[in-house]
């Protein structure tokens, strides 16, 4: 690695990178999240870190729309009823009358917001700076999160793992939600208190949840999550897929390579302080 200018990788030796690759200028991480590399204080001066943000967006948006519609139409409860052979009619309503709160409006949250827009629900986006997002009818900063949670029919979580997002949706904030609220998480488990969420699903305090991310993964066979009522578990499949992920990753990398060779700013640069 002594003559390496660019690394295309998932993981790397951070403790002595400057010694191993003294000429390094750019690292591209083939995942959207870089929490496994945090904190980024190991990065040598002058080295740029980019990620795969956006590569997952289309697939994740479609998964998110599916999950939201499933929760809105009581599918977790209907699946539970099927297991116990209970034929109970649970009726959904048009989603246009609902409010969806999306916490984290980057490529993943933004993708589902755009797919929801034609269906007509009120979509409230929550992000750090209050930046406008296509598909969101309202945007608030993270400081206003407590104000919008009580209005959510669906809470959609699409956050990276950073020190600021750890346990953002804790027991107190879960208690701000309606009893009829459903939760989707496609970001990172660390953003939600899963223990409190499980207890609230057990007690009926919340209507349902579809969770695609856990830590550690895979979930062990004796994990209590498998038996939580009104919880649908998907095995981290919301964003990745086999056909186009690698080609899309390489397209992004080569687009950045052209910029790199032209001494222009790279896209998807990770902010060292924010961790995403």
C-alpha positions in Angstrom: 0.0 0.0 0.0 3.0 2.3 0.2 2.3 3.8 -3.3 -1.5 3.8 -3.0 -3.4 7.0 -3.8 -6.9 5.6 -3.6 -8.6 2.9 -1.6 -11.9 1.3 -2.6 -12.9 -0.7 0.5 -15.3 -1.5 3.3 -12.8 -1.7 6.2 -9.2 -0.8 6.6 -6.4 -0.6 9.3 -7.0 2.8 10.8 -4.5 2.7 13.6 -1.4 3.0 11.4 -2.8 4.0 8.0 -0.4 6.9 7.6 2.5 4.5 7.8 1.0 1.8 5.6 -0.2 4.3 2.9 1.7 7.5 3.2 0.6 8.7 -0.3 -3.1 8.1 0.3 -5.4 10.8 -0.9 -8.9 9.3 -1.1 -10.8 6.5 0.5 -14.1 5.3 -0.9 -16.2 3.2 1.5 -18.6 0.8 -0.3 -21.3 1.2 2.3 -23.6 4.2 3.0 -22.8 4.1 6.7 -19.3 4.5 8.1 -20.0 3.9 11.8 -17.6 1.0 11.8 -14.8 3.6 11.2 -15.9 6.1 13.8 -14.5 8.3 15.3 -12.7 9.6 12.2 -9.8 11.1 14.2 -7.5 8.5 12.6 -7.9 10.1 9.2 -4.6 11.7 7.9 -4.7 15.3 7.0 -5.6 15.8 3.4 -7.3 12.5 2.9 -10.9 12.5 1.7 -13.4 9.9 2.7 -16.5 9.2 0.5 -19.3 6.8 0.9 -22.0 5.0 -1.2 -24.8 7.3 -0.3 -27.6 7.2 -2.9 -26.7 3.8 -4.3 -29.3 2.2 -2.1 -32.0 4.9 -2.6 -34.4 3.4 -5.2 -34.5 -0.1 -3.6 -34.8 1.4 -0.1 -37.6 3.7 -1.2 -39.6 0.9 -2.6 -39.1 -1.2 0.5 -40.1 1.8 2.7 -43.3 2.4 0.7 -44.2 -1.3 1.1 -43.5 -1.3 4.8 -45.5 1.9 5.4 -48.5 0.5 3.5 -48.3 -2.8 5.4 -48.4 -1.0 8.7 -51.2 1.3 7.5 -53.2 -1.7 6.6 -52.6 -3.6 9.9 -50.5 -6.4 8.3 -48.5 -7.2 11.4 -51.7 -7.8 13.4 -53.2 -9.7 10.5 -50.2 -12.0 10.3 -50.4 -12.5 14.1 -54.0 -13.4 13.7 -53.2 -15.9 10.9 -50.7 -17.7 13.3 -53.4 -18.2 15.9 -56.2 -18.9 13.3 -58.1 -15.8 14.3 -60.3 -14.5 11.4 -60.7 -10.8 12.4 -61.3 -8.1 9.9 -59.0 -5.1 10.4 -59.7 -2.3 8.0 -57.3 0.2 6.7 -58.1 3.6 5.4 -56.7 5.6 2.4 -53.2 6.7 3.3 -54.0 10.2 2.0 -55.5 10.9 5.4 -52.4 10.0 7.3 -49.3 11.8 8.6 -45.9 10.2 8.0 -42.9 11.5 10.0 -39.6 10.7 8.4 -36.6 11.1 10.7 -33.5 11.3 8.5 -34.2 12.7 5.0 -31.0 11.8 3.2 -31.0 9.4 0.3 -33.0 6.7 2.1 -35.6 8.9 3.8 -35.8 11.2 0.8 -36.5 8.3 -1.6 -39.5 7.1 0.4 -40.8 10.7 0.7 -40.9 11.0 -3.1 -42.8 7.7 -3.5 -45.3 8.8 -0.9 -46.0 12.2 -2.5 -48.4 10.9 -5.3 -50.5 9.1 -2.6 -51.2 12.3 -0.8 -50.3 11.8 2.9 -48.8 14.6 4.9 -45.1 13.9 5.0 -43.1 15.7 7.7 -39.3 15.4 7.3 -37.0 15.8 10.2 -33.3 16.7 9.6 -30.5 18.5 11.3 -30.6 21.8 9.4 -34.3 22.0 8.3 -33.3 21.6 4.7 -36.1 21.2 2.2 -36.7 17.7 0.7 -38.7 16.8 -2.4 -41.8 14.9 -1.3 -42.0 16.4 2.2 -44.9 18.8 2.8 -43.2 20.1 5.9 -39.7 20.1 7.3 -38.6 20.6 10.9 -35.2 20.5 12.6 -34.3 17.7 15.0 -35.0 20.2 17.9 -38.7 20.1 16.9 -38.9 16.3 17.0 -41.0 16.2 20.1 -43.5 18.5 18.5 -44.2 16.3 15.5 -44.0 12.8 17.0 -47.6 13.0 18.5 -48.9 13.6 15.0 -47.3 10.6 13.4 -49.4 7.7 12.1 -46.2 6.2 10.8 -42.7 7.0 12.2 -40.1 6.2 9.5 -36.5 6.1 10.7 -33.6 6.4 8.3 -30.7 7.6 10.3 -27.0 6.8 10.2 -25.3 5.8 13.5 -23.5 8.8 15.0 -23.1 10.0 18.6 -26.0 12.4 18.0 -28.4 9.7 16.8 -27.8 7.1 19.6 -31.1 6.3 21.3 -32.7 9.4 19.7 -36.1 7.6 19.9 -35.9 6.5 23.5 -38.7 5.4 25.8 -39.8 9.0 26.5 -40.2 9.8 22.8 -41.9 6.5 22.1 -44.5 7.5 24.6 -45.2 10.6 22.7 -46.5 8.5 19.8 -50.2 7.6 19.2 -51.3 4.2 20.3 -52.1 3.5 16.7 -48.7 4.5 15.4 -46.5 2.1 13.4 -42.7 2.3 13.2 -40.3 1.4 10.3 -36.5 1.4 10.8 -34.2 1.1 7.8 -31.3 3.1 9.3 -29.5 1.8 12.4 -30.8 0.0 15.5 -28.9 2.4 17.7 -31.3 5.2 16.9 -34.2 3.5 18.7 -34.6 1.9 22.1 -35.6 -1.6 20.8 -36.2 -2.9 24.3 -38.7 -0.2 25.1 -40.3 -0.6 21.6 -40.6 -4.4 22.2 -42.3 -3.8 25.5 -44.8 -1.4 23.9 -45.6 -3.8 21.2 -46.1 -6.6 23.7 -48.5 -4.4 25.7 -50.4 -3.0 22.7 -49.1 0.5 23.5 -48.0 0.8 19.8 -49.7 -0.8 16.8 -46.8 -2.4 15.0 -43.3 -2.2 13.7 -41.2 -3.3 10.7 -37.5 -3.4 11.5 -34.8 -4.2 9.0 -31.7 -3.4 11.1 -30.4 -5.0 14.2 -27.1 -5.1 16.1 -25.6 -7.6 16.1 -26.7 -9.3 12.9 -27.9 -11.9 12.2 -30.3 -12.1 15.2 -29.7 -15.3 17.2 -32.3 -18.0 17.1 -33.3 -17.5 20.8 -33.6 -13.7 20.5 -36.7 -12.4 22.1 -37.4 -10.2 19.1 -38.7 -13.2 17.1 -41.7 -13.5 19.4 -42.7 -9.9 19.8 -46.3 -9.5 18.6 -47.0 -7.1 15.8 -43.3 -7.0 14.8 -42.2 -7.9 11.4 -38.4 -8.6 11.1 -36.6 -8.4 7.8 -33.0 -9.5 7.6 -31.3 -6.2 6.5 -32.7 -6.4 2.9 -34.3 -2.9 2.6 -31.4 -1.4 0.6 -29.2 -4.0 -0.8 -29.9 -6.2 -3.9 -27.8 -8.5 -6.0 -28.3 -7.2 -9.5 -27.3 -3.6 -9.6 -25.6 -2.8 -6.3 -22.0 -3.5 -7.6 -22.6 -1.7 -11.0 -24.1 1.3 -9.2 -21.2 1.4 -6.7 -18.7 1.3 -9.6 -20.6 4.0 -11.5 -20.3 6.2 -8.4 -16.7 5.4 -7.9 -15.7 6.1 -11.5 -17.7 9.4 -11.5 -15.7 10.4 -8.5 -12.5 9.1 -10.1 -13.0 11.6 -13.0 -13.5 14.4 -10.5 -10.4 13.3 -8.6 -8.2 13.2 -11.7 -9.5 16.7 -12.6 -8.8 18.0 -9.1 -12.5 18.8 -8.5 -14.4 18.2 -5.3 -15.7 14.6 -4.9 -19.4 13.8 -4.3 -20.5 12.0 -1.1 -17.8 13.3 1.1 -18.1 12.2 4.7 -18.0 15.1 7.2 -15.3 14.1 9.8 -17.1 15.9 12.6 -20.6 14.6 11.9 -19.6 11.1 10.9 -21.7 10.9 7.8 
